Amino acid sequence: MPVAARDAAGAAAAASPELRAAGTVRPELSVVIVSWNAGTALLACLRSLHANPPTCDWEAIVVDNGSSDGSVARILRELPSVRVIANPRNRGLAAANNQGIAASTGRCVLISNPDVIYPPGAVDALRDVLARRQRAAFAVANLRYPDGGLQASVGSLPSRREALLGRRLGRHFAHGGGMWWYEWPHDEERAVGHGAEACYLVRRQAIAEIGLQDERFTLDWEGLDWSARALARGWEVWFCPTANVTHLEGASRGQVPGRLIVGAHRGMYLYLRARSHPLARPLLAAVVSLRAVTRLTLTFARRARR
């Protein structure tokens, strides 16, 4: 197809999701969103993508993990161009991400939480990073709170100490580094150890080499493990300061704090176990279990006082 005709077709596809849904254009970019009872937040996320789409052919795939809030029916009714994979039960985050990736055809895949709002240019900024950084497996977005405040979006791969200290305690000992870079202004493009799992663009070529996400990670730490595996293969993780997106936080995970705590600690253990001496693993399991029980006790005690 001539360049002008190809460009015109690409522009039409970017503006018209129906063409992509009809299968007339193979997308350059695939958006994969895993949802569990995310309802209104999910619809807002999808509408923001349709209002501010990337300047390329793209598709949106929602993998629903057994929602009971009617969100699947709403997507099919209100956004028929979106492909929906409806699981009868909650398969876990990594497994559902893998389902979406396997169903997608784009040369890059945007992994997104259902509670992310996309302004104009955000997805294209991530695409630009992958285009310029040939060894970048992931391009990580710059997360913002609804009031515009900065969310710590990147950090270093954690040591056992940093992982066990967690976000709150670890922040006091990080001194500008650590698992999450709270004190860094997030104002420059740079290579990082890992990024927040809420929004990041993945190169399909890297997936082919490092493999899909480890499905033992049911909730949390799947992105950290994926980043570590990518870095071990010589790939890179890059932060994109101009890809500003709003992250509402907790659309799915916040509904079940107990499940979140258990899933996060399971993920922490799996990540650290793979990087620990076999003789140290029983003690590691005991420490992580004690940490989980403590978090559960404090969380439900606070809820009981409300």
C-alpha positions as CSV (number, residue, x, y, z in Angstrom):
1,M,0.0,0.0,0.0
2,P,1.4,3.5,-0.8
3,V,2.7,5.5,2.1
4,A,-0.2,8.0,1.9
5,A,-2.8,5.3,1.7
6,R,-1.2,3.4,4.5
7,D,-1.0,6.5,6.7
8,A,-4.6,7.3,6.0
9,A,-5.7,3.7,6.8
10,G,-3.7,3.9,10.0
11,A,-5.2,7.2,11.0
12,A,-8.7,5.8,10.3
13,A,-8.1,2.7,12.4
14,A,-6.8,4.8,15.3
15,A,-9.9,6.9,15.2
16,S,-12.3,4.0,14.5
17,P,-12.2,1.1,16.9
18,E,-14.9,-0.6,14.8
19,L,-12.4,-1.2,12.0
20,R,-10.1,-3.0,14.5
21,A,-12.9,-5.0,15.9
22,A,-13.9,-6.1,12.4
23,G,-10.3,-7.5,12.0
24,T,-9.5,-5.3,9.0
25,V,-6.3,-3.9,10.6
26,R,-3.7,-5.7,12.6
27,P,-2.9,-3.4,15.6
28,E,0.5,-2.1,16.3
29,L,-0.3,-1.9,20.1
30,S,-2.5,-4.0,22.3
31,V,-3.9,-2.8,25.6
32,V,-4.5,-5.5,28.2
33,I,-6.5,-4.7,31.3
34,V,-7.3,-7.3,34.0
35,S,-10.4,-6.5,36.0
36,W,-12.3,-7.8,39.0
37,N,-15.4,-5.9,39.9
38,A,-13.8,-2.7,38.8
39,G,-17.0,-1.4,37.3
40,T,-17.1,2.4,36.9
41,A,-13.3,2.8,37.1
42,L,-12.8,0.3,34.3
43,L,-15.3,2.0,32.0
44,A,-13.6,5.4,32.8
45,C,-10.2,3.9,31.9
46,L,-11.5,2.5,28.6
47,R,-13.2,5.7,27.7
48,S,-10.1,7.7,28.4
49,L,-8.2,5.5,25.9
50,H,-10.9,5.9,23.3
51,A,-10.9,9.7,23.9
52,N,-7.1,9.9,23.8
53,P,-5.9,7.0,21.7
54,P,-2.3,6.3,20.6
55,T,-1.5,7.5,17.1
56,C,-1.3,3.9,15.7
57,D,-3.5,1.0,15.1
58,W,-4.5,-0.4,18.5
59,E,-6.8,-2.8,20.3
60,A,-8.2,-3.1,23.8
61,I,-8.6,-6.5,25.6
62,V,-10.2,-6.8,29.0
63,V,-9.7,-10.0,30.9
64,D,-12.4,-10.3,33.5
65,N,-11.6,-12.4,36.5
66,G,-15.1,-13.6,37.5
67,S,-16.7,-10.2,38.3
68,S,-20.2,-10.0,39.7
69,D,-20.8,-6.3,39.3
70,G,-22.1,-6.4,35.7
71,S,-19.0,-4.7,34.3
72,V,-18.7,-7.3,31.5
73,A,-22.2,-6.6,30.2
74,R,-21.6,-2.9,30.4
75,I,-18.5,-3.1,28.3
76,L,-20.2,-5.3,25.7
77,R,-23.1,-2.8,25.6
78,E,-21.3,0.5,25.8
79,L,-17.9,-0.3,24.2
80,P,-18.5,-3.1,21.7
81,S,-15.0,-2.6,20.1
82,V,-13.3,-3.9,23.2
83,R,-12.5,-7.6,23.3
84,V,-13.6,-9.3,26.5
85,I,-12.3,-12.6,27.9
86,A,-14.6,-13.5,30.7
87,N,-13.2,-16.0,33.2
88,P,-15.7,-17.9,35.3
89,R,-13.5,-17.5,38.4
90,N,-10.6,-15.3,39.5
91,R,-7.5,-16.8,38.0
92,G,-5.1,-14.4,39.6
93,L,-3.4,-11.3,38.1
94,A,-0.4,-12.9,36.3
95,A,-2.5,-15.7,34.7
96,A,-5.1,-13.2,33.5
97,N,-2.3,-10.9,32.1
98,N,-1.0,-13.9,30.3
99,Q,-4.4,-14.6,28.8
100,G,-4.6,-11.1,27.5
101,I,-1.1,-11.1,26.1
102,A,-1.7,-14.5,24.3
103,A,-4.9,-13.1,22.8
104,S,-3.2,-9.9,21.6
105,T,-1.4,-9.3,18.3
106,G,0.3,-5.9,18.8
107,R,4.1,-5.5,18.6
108,C,3.9,-4.0,22.0
109,V,1.5,-4.6,24.9
110,L,0.3,-2.0,27.3
111,I,-0.4,-3.7,30.7
112,S,-2.8,-1.5,32.5
113,N,-4.8,-1.5,35.8
114,P,-8.5,-0.8,35.4
115,D,-8.2,2.4,37.5
116,V,-5.8,4.3,35.2
117,I,-6.9,7.4,33.3
118,Y,-5.1,8.3,30.1
119,P,-4.6,11.9,29.0
120,P,-3.6,12.8,25.4
121,G,-0.1,11.6,24.4
122,A,0.6,9.3,27.4
123,V,0.6,6.0,25.4
124,D,2.6,7.6,22.5
125,A,5.2,8.8,25.0
126,L,5.7,5.2,26.1
127,R,5.9,4.0,22.5
128,D,8.6,6.6,21.8
129,V,10.8,5.2,24.6
130,L,10.6,1.7,23.2
131,A,11.3,3.0,19.7
132,R,14.5,4.9,20.9
133,R,15.7,2.4,23.5
134,Q,16.2,-0.8,21.5
135,R,17.0,-2.9,24.6
136,A,14.1,-1.6,26.6
137,A,11.8,-4.5,27.5
138,F,9.5,-2.2,29.5
139,A,8.6,1.5,29.4
140,V,7.0,2.6,32.7
141,A,4.5,5.4,33.0
142,N,4.7,8.4,35.4
143,L,1.8,7.7,37.9
144,R,-0.1,10.6,39.4
145,Y,-2.8,10.9,42.1
146,P,-6.1,12.4,41.1
147,D,-5.0,15.7,42.6
148,G,-1.8,15.7,40.4
149,G,0.5,14.6,43.2
150,L,3.4,12.3,42.4
151,Q,3.2,8.5,43.1
152,A,6.5,6.7,43.4
153,S,6.5,4.8,40.1
154,V,9.9,3.2,40.0
155,G,12.7,1.9,42.1
156,S,15.6,-0.6,42.4
157,L,15.1,-4.4,42.6
158,P,14.7,-5.0,46.3
159,S,17.0,-6.8,48.6
160,R,15.5,-9.2,51.2
161,R,15.8,-6.4,53.8
162,E,14.1,-3.8,51.7
163,A,11.3,-6.2,50.7
164,L,10.6,-7.2,54.3
165,L,10.7,-3.6,55.5
166,G,8.0,-2.8,53.0
167,R,7.0,0.6,51.5
168,R,6.4,2.6,54.8
169,L,9.4,1.5,56.8
170,G,11.6,1.1,53.8
171,R,11.0,4.8,52.9
172,H,12.8,5.9,56.1
173,F,15.9,3.9,55.2
174,A,16.0,4.4,51.5
175,H,18.0,7.7,51.4
176,G,16.9,8.4,47.9
177,G,17.2,4.9,46.6
178,G,15.6,1.6,47.6
179,M,12.7,-0.5,46.3
180,W,10.7,2.7,45.6
181,W,12.3,6.0,44.8
182,Y,10.1,8.3,46.9
183,E,12.5,11.2,47.0
184,W,13.3,11.2,43.3
185,P,11.3,13.9,41.4
186,H,10.5,11.5,38.5
187,D,11.6,14.2,36.0
188,E,14.1,12.4,33.7
189,E,14.1,9.5,31.4
190,R,16.3,6.8,32.9
191,A,16.9,3.1,33.3
192,V,15.5,1.7,36.5
193,G,15.3,-1.6,38.3
194,H,11.5,-2.0,38.1
195,G,8.3,0.0,37.8
196,A,4.9,0.0,39.3
197,E,2.6,-2.6,37.7
198,A,-0.3,-0.1,37.2
199,C,0.8,1.0,33.7
200,Y,3.8,-0.1,31.6
201,L,4.4,-0.9,27.9
202,V,6.1,-4.2,27.0
203,R,8.0,-5.1,23.9
204,R,6.7,-8.4,22.4
205,Q,10.2,-9.4,21.3
206,A,11.2,-9.3,25.0
207,I,8.3,-11.4,26.0
208,A,9.3,-14.0,23.4
209,E,12.7,-14.2,25.0
210,I,12.0,-13.9,28.7
211,G,8.6,-15.7,28.7
212,L,5.2,-14.7,30.1
213,Q,4.6,-13.7,33.7
214,D,4.9,-16.4,36.3
215,E,1.3,-17.5,37.1
216,R,2.2,-18.4,40.7
217,F,2.0,-14.7,41.4
218,T,-1.7,-14.3,42.0
219,L,-1.7,-10.7,43.2
220,D,1.4,-8.4,43.3
221,W,5.1,-8.9,42.7
222,E,4.5,-10.4,39.2
223,G,5.9,-7.3,37.6
224,L,9.0,-7.2,39.9
225,D,9.7,-10.8,39.0
226,W,9.2,-10.1,35.3
227,S,11.6,-7.1,35.5
228,A,14.2,-9.1,37.3
229,R,14.0,-11.9,34.6
230,A,14.3,-9.3,31.9
231,L,17.3,-7.6,33.4
232,A,19.0,-11.0,33.8
233,R,18.6,-11.5,30.1
234,G,20.2,-8.2,29.2
235,W,17.0,-6.3,28.6
236,E,16.3,-2.9,30.3
237,V,13.5,-1.2,32.1
238,W,13.0,2.5,31.4
239,F,11.0,5.2,33.1
240,C,9.2,7.7,30.9
241,P,8.6,11.1,32.7
242,T,6.3,12.5,30.0
243,A,3.9,9.5,30.1
244,N,1.8,11.1,32.9
245,V,-1.3,9.0,33.8
246,T,-3.8,9.3,36.7
247,H,-3.8,6.2,39.0
248,L,-6.9,6.1,41.2
249,E,-5.7,3.1,43.2
250,G,-7.6,0.2,44.6
251,A,-10.5,-0.3,42.1
252,S,-10.2,-4.0,42.4
253,R,-7.6,-4.7,45.1
254,G,-9.0,-2.3,47.6
255,Q,-12.2,-4.2,47.9
256,V,-10.6,-7.2,49.5
257,P,-7.7,-6.0,51.8
258,G,-7.3,-9.5,53.3
259,R,-6.8,-11.1,49.9
260,L,-4.4,-8.3,48.9
261,I,-2.3,-8.9,52.0
262,V,-2.1,-12.6,51.5
263,G,-1.5,-12.3,47.8
264,A,1.2,-9.7,48.2
265,H,3.1,-11.8,50.8
266,R,2.8,-14.9,48.7
267,G,4.3,-12.9,45.9
268,M,7.0,-11.5,48.1
269,Y,7.9,-15.0,49.3
270,L,8.0,-16.5,45.7
271,Y,10.2,-13.6,44.5
272,L,12.7,-13.9,47.5
273,R,12.7,-17.7,47.5
274,A,13.9,-17.8,43.9
275,R,16.8,-15.6,44.9
276,S,17.7,-17.3,48.3
277,H,19.9,-20.2,49.2
278,P,17.8,-23.4,49.8
279,L,18.9,-23.6,53.4
280,A,17.5,-20.1,54.0
281,R,14.1,-20.7,52.6
282,P,12.4,-22.2,55.7
283,L,13.4,-19.2,57.8
284,L,12.3,-16.9,54.9
285,A,8.9,-18.6,54.8
286,A,8.5,-18.2,58.6
287,V,9.4,-14.5,58.5
288,V,7.1,-13.7,55.6
289,S,4.2,-15.6,57.2
290,L,4.7,-13.7,60.5
291,R,4.7,-10.5,58.6
292,A,1.5,-11.4,56.8
293,V,-0.3,-12.4,60.0
294,T,0.8,-9.1,61.6
295,R,-0.5,-7.1,58.7
296,L,-3.8,-9.0,58.7
297,T,-4.2,-8.5,62.4
298,L,-3.6,-4.8,62.3
299,T,-5.7,-4.3,59.2
300,F,-8.8,-6.0,60.6
301,A,-8.3,-4.4,64.0
302,R,-8.4,-0.9,62.3
303,R,-11.5,-1.9,60.4
304,A,-13.2,-3.1,63.5
305,R,-12.7,0.2,65.2
306,R,-14.4,2.2,62.4
